[in-house]
Amino acid sequence: MLYLGLMHAIALALTALILSAPVLAAGPQAPPATPAPAAPLRCPEDAEGGACVWGKAEGYDAGAVQVRGLHIALAGIAAPGRKDWCASKSAKDEFDCARPARKRMGEALAKGVACEIVDVASGQLWGRCRVAEGDLGRLLVQAGLARAAKDGPYAEAQKQAVAARRGLWAADMILPRDWETARRKAADED
């Protein structure tokens, strides 16, 4: 009898201890909520029948992206090409001007892209592309990795990049001749 009383007391003590533990007192816990996967980028519905292509980028360069076999140049920007060499006054080292833009493009395109085709000229498709972070052309121009095309939609973004001395507009950058002319013109407009 003493043995049963002792076992009963131990069982009650263990039950009280278990129920007083914060994790077990509330009963079974639901597994932690996992964030819902982001919906893939898609083209908006267009009642006017505009052309749009979306999906994973198959390739890209500083100013163009390839989606579903189509090479689409970003409308409204001028990105440095692979043959454009920049230099840093402080580092006294030359580098491919387009390399930072290609790196940023790779990061931005990781979650997919949706490009609205806005023009076809001489066999080249021109488009405005969206990534998870927003308008791809605007992102590149704001970061100072591309120049806003004349009369394009990104003039204000370029003014911000020039004022903040980002990317190609950094104080110690030495740009190719045509880029330097654009740099001085942008600085004069402020």
C-alpha positions in Angstrom: 0.0 0.0 0.0 2.8 2.3 0.9 4.4 1.5 -2.5 1.2 2.4 -4.4 0.9 5.7 -2.5 4.5 6.6 -3.3 4.0 5.8 -7.0 0.9 7.9 -7.0 2.7 10.8 -5.4 5.5 10.5 -8.0 3.1 10.4 -10.8 1.3 13.5 -9.6 4.6 15.4 -9.1 5.7 14.4 -12.7 2.4 15.5 -14.1 2.6 18.8 -12.3 6.2 19.3 -13.5 5.3 18.5 -17.1 2.3 20.7 -17.2 4.2 23.6 -15.7 6.8 23.5 -18.5 5.8 26.4 -20.9 6.1 24.3 -24.0 3.9 21.4 -22.8 1.4 23.4 -20.7 -0.3 24.8 -23.8 -0.8 21.5 -25.4 0.5 20.4 -28.7 2.1 23.2 -30.7 1.4 23.8 -34.4 4.6 23.7 -36.5 6.1 27.1 -37.2 4.5 28.9 -40.1 6.6 28.9 -43.2 6.4 31.9 -45.4 4.3 31.2 -48.5 6.5 30.9 -51.6 6.4 34.1 -53.6 4.2 33.9 -56.7 6.2 33.7 -59.9 6.4 36.9 -61.8 3.9 37.0 -64.6 2.8 39.5 -67.1 -0.3 41.6 -66.2 -3.4 41.0 -68.2 -3.4 43.3 -71.2 -6.7 43.9 -72.9 -5.0 45.6 -75.9 -3.1 42.4 -76.8 0.4 43.6 -76.0 3.2 41.1 -76.1 4.7 40.0 -72.8 7.1 37.2 -71.9 7.9 35.9 -68.4 9.8 33.2 -66.7 13.3 32.3 -65.6 16.1 34.3 -67.3 18.1 32.0 -69.5 20.9 34.6 -69.9 21.6 38.2 -69.5 24.1 41.0 -70.1 24.4 44.5 -68.6 21.5 45.8 -70.7 19.6 42.8 -72.0 17.9 39.6 -70.8 17.0 36.4 -72.5 13.7 34.8 -71.6 12.1 31.8 -73.4 14.6 32.1 -76.2 14.0 35.8 -76.8 16.8 38.4 -76.5 15.2 41.5 -75.0 17.2 44.7 -74.7 16.1 46.9 -71.7 14.3 50.0 -73.1 15.1 53.3 -71.6 18.7 52.5 -70.5 22.2 52.5 -72.0 24.4 50.0 -70.2 28.2 49.8 -70.8 29.3 47.0 -73.1 31.9 44.3 -72.5 34.4 46.4 -74.5 34.0 49.4 -72.3 36.8 49.7 -69.8 36.6 51.9 -66.7 39.2 52.7 -64.2 39.4 53.7 -60.6 41.6 56.7 -59.7 42.2 55.4 -56.3 42.9 51.8 -57.2 44.6 52.7 -60.6 43.1 49.5 -62.0 41.0 49.0 -65.2 38.0 46.8 -65.2 35.0 45.9 -67.4 32.5 48.7 -66.8 29.6 46.3 -67.4 30.7 43.8 -64.7 28.9 45.5 -61.8 25.7 45.7 -63.9 25.9 42.0 -64.9 26.4 41.1 -61.2 23.4 43.1 -60.1 21.3 41.7 -63.0 22.1 38.2 -61.9 20.9 39.0 -58.3 17.7 40.7 -59.5 16.8 38.0 -62.1 17.2 35.1 -59.6 13.4 35.0 -58.8 12.3 35.4 -62.4 11.4 38.2 -64.8 8.4 39.5 -66.7 9.1 41.7 -69.8 6.6 43.7 -71.7 7.8 44.1 -75.3 7.5 47.8 -76.1 9.2 48.0 -79.5 10.8 45.9 -82.3 13.4 47.7 -84.3 15.8 46.2 -86.8 15.1 42.7 -85.5 15.8 43.7 -81.9 13.1 43.4 -79.2 13.0 46.2 -76.7 11.2 45.7 -73.4 10.5 47.0 -69.9 11.2 44.2 -67.5 10.0 43.7 -63.9 11.7 41.6 -61.3 10.7 40.9 -57.7 12.3 44.2 -56.6 10.6 46.3 -59.3 11.4 47.8 -62.7 14.8 46.3 -63.7 15.9 49.4 -65.8 15.1 51.7 -62.9 17.1 49.5 -60.5 20.1 49.6 -62.7 20.0 53.4 -63.3 19.3 54.2 -59.6 22.4 52.1 -58.7 24.5 54.0 -61.2 25.1 50.8 -63.2 23.5 52.1 -66.4 22.7 55.4 -67.9 19.2 56.7 -68.6 18.5 56.9 -72.3 17.7 60.4 -73.6 14.0 61.2 -73.3 13.5 57.9 -71.4 11.5 57.2 -68.2 14.5 57.0 -65.9 15.9 60.6 -66.0 14.9 61.2 -62.3 16.5 57.9 -61.3 19.8 59.0 -63.0 19.7 62.4 -61.2 19.5 60.5 -57.9 22.5 58.2 -58.8 24.6 61.2 -60.0 23.8 63.2 -56.8 24.6 60.2 -54.6 27.7 59.5 -56.7 26.8 55.8 -57.1 28.3 53.3 -59.5 29.5 54.9 -62.8 28.9 58.3 -61.3 31.3 57.7 -58.4 33.9 60.5 -57.9 36.9 58.3 -58.5 35.6 56.6 -61.7 37.3 57.1 -65.0 34.9 56.2 -67.7 35.2 55.6 -71.4 35.1 58.9 -73.5 31.4 58.7 -74.5 30.4 57.8 -70.9 32.5 60.7 -69.6 30.6 63.1 -71.9 27.3 61.8 -70.6 28.6 62.1 -67.0 29.5 65.8 -67.4 26.2 66.5 -69.1 24.2 64.9 -66.3 26.3 66.9 -63.7 25.6 70.1 -65.6 21.9 69.5 -65.6 21.8 69.6 -61.7 
